[in-house]
């Protein structure tokens, strides 16, 4: 099994009007392959963190 990490970012604007990415959450999933990790990620809600 492999360990996959997904990071979720939100685009924000600073006071000067420039955009930047802010890390919103991270998820680690252990699975046999990236396709299965993606399925696990889709079952996970970012609102639960």
mmCIF entry with sequence, helices, sheets and N, C-alpha, C, O atoms, coordinates in Angstrom:
data_MODEL
# 
_entry.id   MODEL 
# 
_entity.id                         1 
_entity.type                       polymer 
_entity.pdbx_number_of_molecules   1 
# 
_entity_poly.entity_id                      1 
_entity_poly.type                           'polypeptide(L)' 
_entity_poly.nstd_linkage                   no 
_entity_poly.nstd_monomer                   no 
_entity_poly.pdbx_seq_one_letter_code       
;(UNK)(UNK)(UNK)(UNK)(UNK)(UNK)(UNK)(UNK)(UNK)(UNK)(UNK)(UNK)(UNK)(UNK)(UNK)(UNK)
(UNK)(UNK)(UNK)(UNK)(UNK)(UNK)(UNK)(UNK)(UNK)(UNK)(UNK)(UNK)(UNK)(UNK)(UNK)(UNK)
(UNK)(UNK)(UNK)(UNK)(UNK)(UNK)(UNK)(UNK)(UNK)(UNK)(UNK)(UNK)(UNK)(UNK)(UNK)(UNK)
(UNK)
;
_entity_poly.pdbx_seq_one_letter_code_can   XXXXXXXXXXXXXXXXXXXXXXXXXXXXXXXXXXXXXXXXXXXXXXXXX 
_entity_poly.pdbx_strand_id                 A 
# 
loop_
_entity_poly_seq.entity_id 
_entity_poly_seq.num 
_entity_poly_seq.mon_id 
_entity_poly_seq.hetero 
1 1  UNK n 
1 2  UNK n 
1 3  UNK n 
1 4  UNK n 
1 5  UNK n 
1 6  UNK n 
1 7  UNK n 
1 8  UNK n 
1 9  UNK n 
1 10 UNK n 
1 11 UNK n 
1 12 UNK n 
1 13 UNK n 
1 14 UNK n 
1 15 UNK n 
1 16 UNK n 
1 17 UNK n 
1 18 UNK n 
1 19 UNK n 
1 20 UNK n 
1 21 UNK n 
1 22 UNK n 
1 23 UNK n 
1 24 UNK n 
1 25 UNK n 
1 26 UNK n 
1 27 UNK n 
1 28 UNK n 
1 29 UNK n 
1 30 UNK n 
1 31 UNK n 
1 32 UNK n 
1 33 UNK n 
1 34 UNK n 
1 35 UNK n 
1 36 UNK n 
1 37 UNK n 
1 38 UNK n 
1 39 UNK n 
1 40 UNK n 
1 41 UNK n 
1 42 UNK n 
1 43 UNK n 
1 44 UNK n 
1 45 UNK n 
1 46 UNK n 
1 47 UNK n 
1 48 UNK n 
1 49 UNK n 
# 
_struct_asym.id          A 
_struct_asym.entity_id   1 
# 
loop_
_struct_conf.conf_type_id 
_struct_conf.id 
_struct_conf.pdbx_PDB_helix_id 
_struct_conf.beg_label_comp_id 
_struct_conf.beg_label_asym_id 
_struct_conf.beg_label_seq_id 
_struct_conf.pdbx_beg_PDB_ins_code 
_struct_conf.end_label_comp_id 
_struct_conf.end_label_asym_id 
_struct_conf.end_label_seq_id 
_struct_conf.pdbx_end_PDB_ins_code 
_struct_conf.beg_auth_comp_id 
_struct_conf.beg_auth_asym_id 
_struct_conf.beg_auth_seq_id 
_struct_conf.end_auth_comp_id 
_struct_conf.end_auth_asym_id 
_struct_conf.end_auth_seq_id 
_struct_conf.pdbx_PDB_helix_class 
_struct_conf.details 
_struct_conf.pdbx_PDB_helix_length 
HELX_P HELX_P1 AA1 UNK A 34 ? UNK A 42 ? UNK A 34 UNK A 42 1 ? 9 
HELX_P HELX_P2 AA2 UNK A 46 ? UNK A 48 ? UNK A 46 UNK A 48 5 ? 3 
# 
_struct_conf_type.id          HELX_P 
_struct_conf_type.criteria    ? 
_struct_conf_type.reference   ? 
# 
_struct_sheet.id               AA1 
_struct_sheet.type             ? 
_struct_sheet.number_strands   2 
_struct_sheet.details          ? 
# 
_struct_sheet_order.sheet_id     AA1 
_struct_sheet_order.range_id_1   1 
_struct_sheet_order.range_id_2   2 
_struct_sheet_order.offset       ? 
_struct_sheet_order.sense        anti-parallel 
# 
loop_
_struct_sheet_range.sheet_id 
_struct_sheet_range.id 
_struct_sheet_range.beg_label_comp_id 
_struct_sheet_range.beg_label_asym_id 
_struct_sheet_range.beg_label_seq_id 
_struct_sheet_range.pdbx_beg_PDB_ins_code 
_struct_sheet_range.end_label_comp_id 
_struct_sheet_range.end_label_asym_id 
_struct_sheet_range.end_label_seq_id 
_struct_sheet_range.pdbx_end_PDB_ins_code 
_struct_sheet_range.beg_auth_comp_id 
_struct_sheet_range.beg_auth_asym_id 
_struct_sheet_range.beg_auth_seq_id 
_struct_sheet_range.end_auth_comp_id 
_struct_sheet_range.end_auth_asym_id 
_struct_sheet_range.end_auth_seq_id 
AA1 1 UNK A 2  ? UNK A 13 ? UNK A 2  UNK A 13 
AA1 2 UNK A 19 ? UNK A 31 ? UNK A 19 UNK A 31 
# 
loop_
_atom_site.group_PDB 
_atom_site.id 
_atom_site.type_symbol 
_atom_site.label_atom_id 
_atom_site.label_alt_id 
_atom_site.label_comp_id 
_atom_site.label_asym_id 
_atom_site.label_entity_id 
_atom_site.label_seq_id 
_atom_site.pdbx_PDB_ins_code 
_atom_site.Cartn_x 
_atom_site.Cartn_y 
_atom_site.Cartn_z 
_atom_site.occupancy 
_atom_site.B_iso_or_equiv 
_atom_site.pdbx_formal_charge 
_atom_site.auth_seq_id 
_atom_site.auth_comp_id 
_atom_site.auth_asym_id 
_atom_site.auth_atom_id 
_atom_site.pdbx_PDB_model_num 
ATOM 1   N N  . UNK A 1 1  ? 0.841   -1.186 0.000  1.00 0.00 ? 1  UNK A N  1 
ATOM 2   C CA . UNK A 1 1  ? 0.000   0.000  0.000  1.00 0.00 ? 1  UNK A CA 1 
ATOM 3   C C  . UNK A 1 1  ? 0.882   1.245  0.000  1.00 0.00 ? 1  UNK A C  1 
ATOM 4   O O  . UNK A 1 1  ? 1.994   1.246  0.528  1.00 0.00 ? 1  UNK A O  1 
ATOM 5   N N  . UNK A 1 2  ? 0.361   2.286  -0.598 1.00 0.00 ? 2  UNK A N  1 
ATOM 6   C CA . UNK A 1 2  ? 1.061   3.568  -0.663 1.00 0.00 ? 2  UNK A CA 1 
ATOM 7   C C  . UNK A 1 2  ? 0.297   4.622  0.117  1.00 0.00 ? 2  UNK A C  1 
ATOM 8   O O  . UNK A 1 2  ? -0.914  4.517  0.313  1.00 0.00 ? 2  UNK A O  1 
ATOM 9   N N  . UNK A 1 3  ? 1.020   5.631  0.556  1.00 0.00 ? 3  UNK A N  1 
ATOM 10  C CA . UNK A 1 3  ? 0.416   6.742  1.280  1.00 0.00 ? 3  UNK A CA 1 
ATOM 11  C C  . UNK A 1 3  ? 0.340   7.950  0.353  1.00 0.00 ? 3  UNK A C  1 
ATOM 12  O O  . UNK A 1 3  ? 1.355   8.365  -0.206 1.00 0.00 ? 3  UNK A O  1 
ATOM 13  N N  . UNK A 1 4  ? -0.834  8.507  0.188  1.00 0.00 ? 4  UNK A N  1 
ATOM 14  C CA . UNK A 1 4  ? -1.052  9.668  -0.668 1.00 0.00 ? 4  UNK A CA 1 
ATOM 15  C C  . UNK A 1 4  ? -1.506  10.838 0.186  1.00 0.00 ? 4  UNK A C  1 
ATOM 16  O O  . UNK A 1 4  ? -2.295  10.664 1.115  1.00 0.00 ? 4  UNK A O  1 
ATOM 17  N N  . UNK A 1 5  ? -1.012  12.026 -0.125 1.00 0.00 ? 5  UNK A N  1 
ATOM 18  C CA . UNK A 1 5  ? -1.402  13.225 0.606  1.00 0.00 ? 5  UNK A CA 1 
ATOM 19  C C  . UNK A 1 5  ? -2.042  14.208 -0.374 1.00 0.00 ? 5  UNK A C  1 
ATOM 20  O O  . UNK A 1 5  ? -1.490  14.500 -1.435 1.00 0.00 ? 5  UNK A O  1 
ATOM 21  N N  . UNK A 1 6  ? -3.203  14.702 0.001  1.00 0.00 ? 6  UNK A N  1 
ATOM 22  C CA . UNK A 1 6  ? -3.887  15.716 -0.802 1.00 0.00 ? 6  UNK A CA 1 
ATOM 23  C C  . UNK A 1 6  ? -3.945  17.004 0.013  1.00 0.00 ? 6  UNK A C  1 
ATOM 24  O O  . UNK A 1 6  ? -4.274  16.986 1.199  1.00 0.00 ? 6  UNK A O  1 
ATOM 25  N N  . UNK A 1 7  ? -3.626  18.104 -0.628 1.00 0.00 ? 7  UNK A N  1 
ATOM 26  C CA . UNK A 1 7  ? -3.684  19.416 0.017  1.00 0.00 ? 7  UNK A CA 1 
ATOM 27  C C  . UNK A 1 7  ? -4.751  20.250 -0.668 1.00 0.00 ? 7  UNK A C  1 
ATOM 28  O O  . UNK A 1 7  ? -4.850  20.255 -1.894 1.00 0.00 ? 7  UNK A O  1 
ATOM 29  N N  . UNK A 1 8  ? -5.542  20.949 0.115  1.00 0.00 ? 8  UNK A N  1 
ATOM 30  C CA . UNK A 1 8  ? -6.618  21.773 -0.404 1.00 0.00 ? 8  UNK A CA 1 
ATOM 31  C C  . UNK A 1 8  ? -6.323  23.229 -0.074 1.00 0.00 ? 8  UNK A C  1 
ATOM 32  O O  . UNK A 1 8  ? -6.117  23.586 1.086  1.00 0.00 ? 8  UNK A O  1 
ATOM 33  N N  . UNK A 1 9  ? -6.304  24.056 -1.097 1.00 0.00 ? 9  UNK A N  1 
ATOM 34  C CA . UNK A 1 9  ? -5.969  25.473 -0.949 1.00 0.00 ? 9  UNK A CA 1 
ATOM 35  C C  . UNK A 1 9  ? -7.156  26.342 -1.323 1.00 0.00 ? 9  UNK A C  1 
ATOM 36  O O  . UNK A 1 9  ? -8.002  25.959 -2.131 1.00 0.00 ? 9  UNK A O  1 
ATOM 37  N N  . UNK A 1 10 ? -7.200  27.509 -0.723 1.00 0.00 ? 10 UNK A N  1 
ATOM 38  C CA . UNK A 1 10 ? -8.225  28.494 -1.054 1.00 0.00 ? 10 UNK A CA 1 
ATOM 39  C C  . UNK A 1 10 ? -7.521  29.738 -1.576 1.00 0.00 ? 10 UNK A C  1 
ATOM 40  O O  . UNK A 1 10 ? -6.564  30.215 -0.966 1.00 0.00 ? 10 UNK A O  1 
ATOM 41  N N  . UNK A 1 11 ? -7.991  30.265 -2.705 1.00 0.00 ? 11 UNK A N  1 
ATOM 42  C CA . UNK A 1 11 ? -7.424  31.495 -3.266 1.00 0.00 ? 11 UNK A CA 1 
ATOM 43  C C  . UNK A 1 11 ? -8.000  32.693 -2.524 1.00 0.00 ? 11 UNK A C  1 
ATOM 44  O O  . UNK A 1 11 ? -9.217  32.856 -2.438 1.00 0.00 ? 11 UNK A O  1 
ATOM 45  N N  . UNK A 1 12 ? -7.115  33.528 -1.989 1.00 0.00 ? 12 UNK A N  1 
ATOM 46  C CA . UNK A 1 12 ? -7.521  34.722 -1.249 1.00 0.00 ? 12 UNK A CA 1 
ATOM 47  C C  . UNK A 1 12 ? -6.832  35.944 -1.842 1.00 0.00 ? 12 UNK A C  1 
ATOM 48  O O  . UNK A 1 12 ? -5.874  35.816 -2.604 1.00 0.00 ? 12 UNK A O  1 
ATOM 49  N N  . UNK A 1 13 ? -7.319  37.120 -1.493 1.00 0.00 ? 13 UNK A N  1 
ATOM 50  C CA . UNK A 1 13 ? -6.693  38.371 -1.910 1.00 0.00 ? 13 UNK A CA 1 
ATOM 51  C C  . UNK A 1 13 ? -6.083  39.051 -0.698 1.00 0.00 ? 13 UNK A C  1 
ATOM 52  O O  . UNK A 1 13 ? -6.701  39.114 0.365  1.00 0.00 ? 13 UNK A O  1 
ATOM 53  N N  . UNK A 1 14 ? -4.856  39.564 -0.861 1.00 0.00 ? 14 UNK A N  1 
ATOM 54  C CA . UNK A 1 14 ? -4.261  40.325 0.235  1.00 0.00 ? 14 UNK A CA 1 
ATOM 55  C C  . UNK A 1 14 ? -4.725  41.777 0.153  1.00 0.00 ? 14 UNK A C  1 
ATOM 56  O O  . UNK A 1 14 ? -5.493  42.130 -0.741 1.00 0.00 ? 14 UNK A O  1 
ATOM 57  N N  . UNK A 1 15 ? -4.274  42.609 1.064  1.00 0.00 ? 15 UNK A N  1 
ATOM 58  C CA . UNK A 1 15 ? -4.735  43.998 1.118  1.00 0.00 ? 15 UNK A CA 1 
ATOM 59  C C  . UNK A 1 15 ? -4.321  44.792 -0.113 1.00 0.00 ? 15 UNK A C  1 
ATOM 60  O O  . UNK A 1 15 ? -4.934  45.814 -0.421 1.00 0.00 ? 15 UNK A O  1 
ATOM 61  N N  . UNK A 1 16 ? -3.287  44.338 -0.824 1.00 0.00 ? 16 UNK A N  1 
ATOM 62  C CA . UNK A 1 16 ? -2.849  45.004 -2.045 1.00 0.00 ? 16 UNK A CA 1 
ATOM 63  C C  . UNK A 1 16 ? -3.572  44.515 -3.285 1.00 0.00 ? 16 UNK A C  1 
ATOM 64  O O  . UNK A 1 16 ? -3.286  44.982 -4.388 1.00 0.00 ? 16 UNK A O  1 
ATOM 65  N N  . UNK A 1 17 ? -4.500  43.587 -3.127 1.00 0.00 ? 17 UNK A N  1 
ATOM 66  C CA . UNK A 1 17 ? -5.274  43.085 -4.250 1.00 0.00 ? 17 UNK A CA 1 
ATOM 67  C C  . UNK A 1 17 ? -4.621  41.917 -4.983 1.00 0.00 ? 17 UNK A C  1 
ATOM 68  O O  . UNK A 1 17 ? -5.129  41.484 -6.018 1.00 0.00 ? 17 UNK A O  1 
ATOM 69  N N  . UNK A 1 18 ? -3.514  41.404 -4.473 1.00 0.00 ? 18 UNK A N  1 
ATOM 70  C CA . UNK A 1 18 ? -2.837  40.276 -5.101 1.00 0.00 ? 18 UNK A CA 1 
ATOM 71  C C  . UNK A 1 18 ? -3.367  38.967 -4.519 1.00 0.00 ? 18 UNK A C  1 
ATOM 72  O O  . UNK A 1 18 ? -3.607  38.861 -3.317 1.00 0.00 ? 18 UNK A O  1 
ATOM 73  N N  . UNK A 1 19 ? -3.543  37.982 -5.383 1.00 0.00 ? 19 UNK A N  1 
ATOM 74  C CA . UNK A 1 19 ? -4.067  36.707 -4.906 1.00 0.00 ? 19 UNK A CA 1 
ATOM 75  C C  . UNK A 1 19 ? -2.934  35.840 -4.364 1.00 0.00 ? 19 UNK A C  1 
ATOM 76  O O  . UNK A 1 19 ? -1.790  35.932 -4.810 1.00 0.00 ? 19 UNK A O  1 
ATOM 77  N N  . UNK A 1 20 ? -3.277  35.002 -3.400 1.00 0.00 ? 20 UNK A N  1 
ATOM 78  C CA . UNK A 1 20 ? -2.351  34.027 -2.853 1.00 0.00 ? 20 UNK A CA 1 
ATOM 79  C C  . UNK A 1 20 ? -3.144  32.815 -2.405 1.00 0.00 ? 20 UNK A C  1 
ATOM 80  O O  . UNK A 1 20 ? -4.349  32.902 -2.169 1.00 0.00 ? 20 UNK A O  1 
ATOM 81  N N  . UNK A 1 21 ? -2.466  31.694 -2.289 1.00 0.00 ? 21 UNK A N  1 
ATOM 82  C CA . UNK A 1 21 ? -3.121  30.460 -1.879 1.00 0.00 ? 21 UNK A CA 1 
ATOM 83  C C  . UNK A 1 21 ? -2.875  30.220 -0.401 1.00 0.00 ? 21 UNK A C  1 
ATOM 84  O O  . UNK A 1 21 ? -1.753  30.344 0.091  1.00 0.00 ? 21 UNK A O  1 
ATOM 85  N N  . UNK A 1 22 ? -3.942  29.875 0.292  1.00 0.00 ? 22 UNK A N  1 
ATOM 86  C CA . UNK A 1 22 ? -3.881  29.595 1.723  1.00 0.00 ? 22 UNK A CA 1 
ATOM 87  C C  . UNK A 1 22 ? -4.279  28.130 1.929  1.00 0.00 ? 22 UNK A C  1 
ATOM 88  O O  . UNK A 1 22 ? -5.339  27.696 1.480  1.00 0.00 ? 22 UNK A O  1 
ATOM 89  N N  . UNK A 1 23 ? -3.414  27.378 2.613  1.00 0.00 ? 23 UNK A N  1 
ATOM 90  C CA . UNK A 1 23 ? -3.705  25.968 2.870  1.00 0.00 ? 23 UNK A CA 1 
ATOM 91  C C  . UNK A 1 23 ? -4.938  25.860 3.754  1.00 0.00 ? 23 UNK A C  1 
ATOM 92  O O  . UNK A 1 23 ? -4.984  26.401 4.858  1.00 0.00 ? 23 UNK A O  1 
ATOM 93  N N  . UNK A 1 24 ? -5.939  25.146 3.240  1.00 0.00 ? 24 UNK A N  1 
ATOM 94  C CA . UNK A 1 24 ? -7.192  25.006 3.973  1.00 0.00 ? 24 UNK A CA 1 
ATOM 95  C C  . UNK A 1 24 ? -7.208  23.714 4.793  1.00 0.00 ? 24 UNK A C  1 
ATOM 96  O O  . UNK A 1 24 ? -7.637  23.712 5.946  1.00 0.00 ? 24 UNK A O  1 
ATOM 97  N N  . UNK A 1 25 ? -6.740  22.620 4.194  1.00 0.00 ? 25 UNK A N  1 
ATOM 98  C CA . UNK A 1 25 ? -6.682  21.352 4.909  1.00 0.00 ? 25 UNK A CA 1 
ATOM 99  C C  . UNK A 1 25 ? -5.811  20.368 4.141  1.00 0.00 ? 25 UNK A C  1 
ATOM 100 O O  . UNK A 1 25 ? -5.504  20.568 2.965  1.00 0.00 ? 25 UNK A O  1 
ATOM 101 N N  . UNK A 1 26 ? -5.423  19.303 4.831  1.00 0.00 ? 26 UNK A N  1 
ATOM 102 C CA . UNK A 1 26 ? -4.662  18.228 4.215  1.00 0.00 ? 26 UNK A CA 1 
ATOM 103 C C  . UNK A 1 26 ? -5.296  16.903 4.607  1.00 0.00 ? 26 UNK A C  1 
ATOM 104 O O  . UNK A 1 26 ? -5.899  16.766 5.672  1.00 0.00 ? 26 UNK A O  1 
ATOM 105 N N  . UNK A 1 27 ? -5.143  15.942 3.722  1.00 0.00 ? 27 UNK A N  1 
ATOM 106 C CA . UNK A 1 27 ? -5.711  14.622 3.941  1.00 0.00 ? 27 UNK A CA 1 
ATOM 107 C C  . UNK A 1 27 ? -4.677  13.598 3.512  1.00 0.00 ? 27 UNK A C  1 
ATOM 108 O O  . UNK A 1 27 ? -4.073  13.736 2.448  1.00 0.00 ? 27 UNK A O  1 
ATOM 109 N N  . UNK A 1 28 ? -4.467  12.576 4.323  1.00 0.00 ? 28 UNK A N  1 
ATOM 110 C CA . UNK A 1 28 ? -3.604  11.469 3.944  1.00 0.00 ? 28 UNK A CA 1 
ATOM 111 C C  . UNK A 1 28 ? -4.470  10.231 3.798  1.00 0.00 ? 28 UNK A C  1 
ATOM 112 O O  . UNK A 1 28 ? -5.319  9.948  4.644  1.00 0.00 ? 28 UNK A O  1 
ATOM 113 N N  . UNK A 1 29 ? -4.246  9.493  2.708  1.00 0.00 ? 29 UNK A N  1 
ATOM 114 C CA . UNK A 1 29 ? -5.017  8.282  2.446  1.00 0.00 ? 29 UNK A CA 1 
ATOM 115 C C  . UNK A 1 29 ? -4.062  7.164  2.078  1.00 0.00 ? 29 UNK A C  1 
ATOM 116 O O  . UNK A 1 29 ? -3.182  7.344  1.236  1.00 0.00 ? 29 UNK A O  1 
ATOM 117 N N  . UNK A 1 30 ? -4.231  6.019  2.701  1.00 0.00 ? 30 UNK A N  1 
ATOM 118 C CA . UNK A 1 30 ? -3.421  4.860  2.369  1.00 0.00 ? 30 UNK A CA 1 
ATOM 119 C C  . UNK A 1 30 ? -4.248  3.965  1.458  1.00 0.00 ? 30 UNK A C  1 
ATOM 120 O O  . UNK A 1 30 ? -5.351  3.554  1.817  1.00 0.00 ? 30 UNK A O  1 
ATOM 121 N N  . UNK A 1 31 ? -3.712  3.663  0.274  1.00 0.00 ? 31 UNK A N  1 
ATOM 122 C CA . UNK A 1 31 ? -4.455  2.862  -0.685 1.00 0.00 ? 31 UNK A CA 1 
ATOM 123 C C  . UNK A 1 31 ? -3.496  2.138  -1.611 1.00 0.00 ? 31 UNK A C  1 
ATOM 124 O O  . UNK A 1 31 ? -2.286  2.366  -1.578 1.00 0.00 ? 31 UNK A O  1 
ATOM 125 N N  . UNK A 1 32 ? -4.053  1.263  -2.438 1.00 0.00 ? 32 UNK A N  1 
ATOM 126 C CA . UNK A 1 32 ? -3.257  0.488  -3.386 1.00 0.00 ? 32 UNK A CA 1 
ATOM 127 C C  . UNK A 1 32 ? -2.797  1.325  -4.568 1.00 0.00 ? 32 UNK A C  1 
ATOM 128 O O  . UNK A 1 32 ? -1.776  1.015  -5.182 1.00 0.00 ? 32 UNK A O  1 
ATOM 129 N N  . UNK A 1 33 ? -3.525  2.373  -4.893 1.00 0.00 ? 33 UNK A N  1 
ATOM 130 C CA . UNK A 1 33 ? -3.155  3.195  -6.037 1.00 0.00 ? 33 UNK A CA 1 
ATOM 131 C C  . UNK A 1 33 ? -3.824  4.550  -5.978 1.00 0.00 ? 33 UNK A C  1 
ATOM 132 O O  . UNK A 1 33 ? -4.704  4.775  -5.147 1.00 0.00 ? 33 UNK A O  1 
ATOM 133 N N  . UNK A 1 34 ? -3.407  5.473  -6.869 1.00 0.00 ? 34 UNK A N  1 
ATOM 134 C CA . UNK A 1 34 ? -3.971  6.827  -6.840 1.00 0.00 ? 34 UNK A CA 1 
ATOM 135 C C  . UNK A 1 34 ? -5.467  6.874  -7.122 1.00 0.00 ? 34 UNK A C  1 
ATOM 136 O O  . UNK A 1 34 ? -6.162  7.747  -6.602 1.00 0.00 ? 34 UNK A O  1 
ATOM 137 N N  . UNK A 1 35 ? -5.973  5.956  -7.932 1.00 0.00 ? 35 UNK A N  1 
ATOM 138 C CA . UNK A 1 35 ? -7.413  5.956  -8.228 1.00 0.00 ? 35 UNK A CA 1 
ATOM 139 C C  . UNK A 1 35 ? -8.228  5.663  -6.973 1.00 0.00 ? 35 UNK A C  1 
ATOM 140 O O  . UNK A 1 35 ? -9.253  6.298  -6.729 1.00 0.00 ? 35 UNK A O  1 
ATOM 141 N N  . UNK A 1 36 ? -7.773  4.709  -6.188 1.00 0.00 ? 36 UNK A N  1 
ATOM 142 C CA . UNK A 1 36 ? -8.480  4.385  -4.947 1.00 0.00 ? 36 UNK A CA 1 
ATOM 143 C C  . UNK A 1 36 ? -8.347  5.533  -3.950 1.00 0.00 ? 36 UNK A C  1 
ATOM 144 O O  . UNK A 1 36 ? -9.291  5.824  -3.216 1.00 0.00 ? 36 UNK A O  1 
ATOM 145 N N  . UNK A 1 37 ? -7.193  6.184  -3.915 1.00 0.00 ? 37 UNK A N  1 
ATOM 146 C CA . UNK A 1 37 ? -7.009  7.334  -3.017 1.00 0.00 ? 37 UNK A CA 1 
ATOM 147 C C  . UNK A 1 37 ? -7.963  8.452  -3.399 1.00 0.00 ? 37 UNK A C  1 
ATOM 148 O O  . UNK A 1 37 ? -8.501  9.135  -2.527 1.00 0.00 ? 37 UNK A O  1 
ATOM 149 N N  . UNK A 1 38 ? -8.178  8.646  -4.703 1.00 0.00 ? 38 UNK A N  1 
ATOM 150 C CA . UNK A 1 38 ? -9.113  9.672  -5.169 1.00 0.00 ? 38 UNK A CA 1 
ATOM 151 C C  . UNK A 1 38 ? -10.536 9.340  -4.732 1.00 0.00 ? 38 UNK A C  1 
ATOM 152 O O  . UNK A 1 38 ? -11.283 10.235 -4.339 1.00 0.00 ? 38 UNK A O  1 
ATOM 153 N N  . UNK A 1 39 ? -10.915 8.082  -4.796 1.00 0.00 ? 39 UNK A N  1 
ATOM 154 C CA . UNK A 1 39 ? -12.250 7.668  -4.342 1.00 0.00 ? 39 UNK A CA 1 
ATOM 155 C C  . UNK A 1 39 ? -12.392 7.929  -2.846 1.00 0.00 ? 39 UNK A C  1 
ATOM 156 O O  . UNK A 1 39 ? -13.439 8.392  -2.394 1.00 0.00 ? 39 UNK A O  1 
ATOM 157 N N  . UNK A 1 40 ? -11.345 7.636  -2.075 1.00 0.00 ? 40 UNK A N  1 
ATOM 158 C CA . UNK A 1 40 ? -11.392 7.908  -0.635 1.00 0.00 ? 40 UNK A CA 1 
ATOM 159 C C  . UNK A 1 40 ? -11.521 9.393  -0.363 1.00 0.00 ? 40 UNK A C  1 
ATOM 160 O O  . UNK A 1 40 ? -12.256 9.805  0.535  1.00 0.00 ? 40 UNK A O  1 
ATOM 161 N N  . UNK A 1 41 ? -10.797 10.209 -1.147 1.00 0.00 ? 41 UNK A N  1 
ATOM 162 C CA . UNK A 1 41 ? -10.856 11.664 -0.988 1.00 0.00 ? 41 UNK A CA 1 
ATOM 163 C C  . UNK A 1 41 ? -12.241 12.189 -1.292 1.00 0.00 ? 41 UNK A C  1 
ATOM 164 O O  . UNK A 1 41 ? -12.730 13.075 -0.591 1.00 0.00 ? 41 UNK A O  1 
ATOM 165 N N  . UNK A 1 42 ? -12.891 11.659 -2.327 1.00 0.00 ? 42 UNK A N  1 
ATOM 166 C CA . UNK A 1 42 ? -14.222 12.141 -2.715 1.00 0.00 ? 42 UNK A CA 1 
ATOM 167 C C  . UNK A 1 42 ? -15.273 11.807 -1.659 1.00 0.00 ? 42 UNK A C  1 
ATOM 168 O O  . UNK A 1 42 ? -16.321 12.450 -1.606 1.00 0.00 ? 42 UNK A O  1 
ATOM 169 N N  . UNK A 1 43 ? -15.004 10.813 -0.822 1.00 0.00 ? 43 UNK A N  1 
ATOM 170 C CA . UNK A 1 43 ? -15.920 10.480 0.261  1.00 0.00 ? 43 UNK A CA 1 
ATOM 171 C C  . UNK A 1 43 ? -15.669 11.293 1.510  1.00 0.00 ? 43 UNK A C  1 
ATOM 172 O O  . UNK A 1 43 ? -16.412 11.182 2.485  1.00 0.00 ? 43 UNK A O  1 
ATOM 173 N N  . UNK A 1 44 ? -14.619 12.117 1.493  1.00 0.00 ? 44 UNK A N  1 
ATOM 174 C CA . UNK A 1 44 ? -14.235 12.927 2.656  1.00 0.00 ? 44 UNK A CA 1 
ATOM 175 C C  . UNK A 1 44 ? -14.718 14.353 2.444  1.00 0.00 ? 44 UNK A C  1 
ATOM 176 O O  . UNK A 1 44 ? -14.554 14.905 1.356  1.00 0.00 ? 44 UNK A O  1 
ATOM 177 N N  . UNK A 1 45 ? -15.299 14.945 3.448  1.00 0.00 ? 45 UNK A N  1 
ATOM 178 C CA . UNK A 1 45 ? -15.831 16.308 3.326  1.00 0.00 ? 45 UNK A CA 1 
ATOM 179 C C  . UNK A 1 45 ? -14.871 17.302 3.952  1.00 0.00 ? 45 UNK A C  1 
ATOM 180 O O  . UNK A 1 45 ? -14.455 17.128 5.098  1.00 0.00 ? 45 UNK A O  1 
ATOM 181 N N  . UNK A 1 46 ? -14.508 18.365 3.198  1.00 0.00 ? 46 UNK A N  1 
ATOM 182 C CA . UNK A 1 46 ? -13.618 19.394 3.728  1.00 0.00 ? 46 UNK A CA 1 
ATOM 183 C C  . UNK A 1 46 ? -14.318 20.218 4.807  1.00 0.00 ? 46 UNK A C  1 
ATOM 184 O O  . UNK A 1 46 ? -13.652 20.895 5.590  1.00 0.00 ? 46 UNK A O  1 
ATOM 185 N N  . UNK A 1 47 ? -15.646 20.171 4.858  1.00 0.00 ? 47 UNK A N  1 
ATOM 186 C CA . UNK A 1 47 ? -16.374 20.940 5.863  1.00 0.00 ? 47 UNK A CA 1 
ATOM 187 C C  . UNK A 1 47 ? -16.305 20.271 7.236  1.00 0.00 ? 47 UNK A C  1 
ATOM 188 O O  . UNK A 1 47 ? -16.662 20.880 8.245  1.00 0.00 ? 47 UNK A O  1 
ATOM 189 N N  . UNK A 1 48 ? -15.842 19.009 7.273  1.00 0.00 ? 48 UNK A N  1 
ATOM 190 C CA . UNK A 1 48 ? -15.800 18.310 8.550  1.00 0.00 ? 48 UNK A CA 1 
ATOM 191 C C  . UNK A 1 48 ? -14.544 18.632 9.342  1.00 0.00 ? 48 UNK A C  1 
ATOM 192 O O  . UNK A 1 48 ? -14.413 18.199 10.486 1.00 0.00 ? 48 UNK A O  1 
ATOM 193 N N  . UNK A 1 49 ? -13.610 19.389 8.754  1.00 0.00 ? 49 UNK A N  1 
ATOM 194 C CA . UNK A 1 49 ? -12.355 19.710 9.450  1.00 0.00 ? 49 UNK A CA 1 
ATOM 195 C C  . UNK A 1 49 ? -12.470 21.033 10.140 1.00 0.00 ? 49 UNK A C  1 
ATOM 196 O O  . UNK A 1 49 ? -11.519 21.479 10.782 1.00 0.00 ? 49 UNK A O  1 
# 
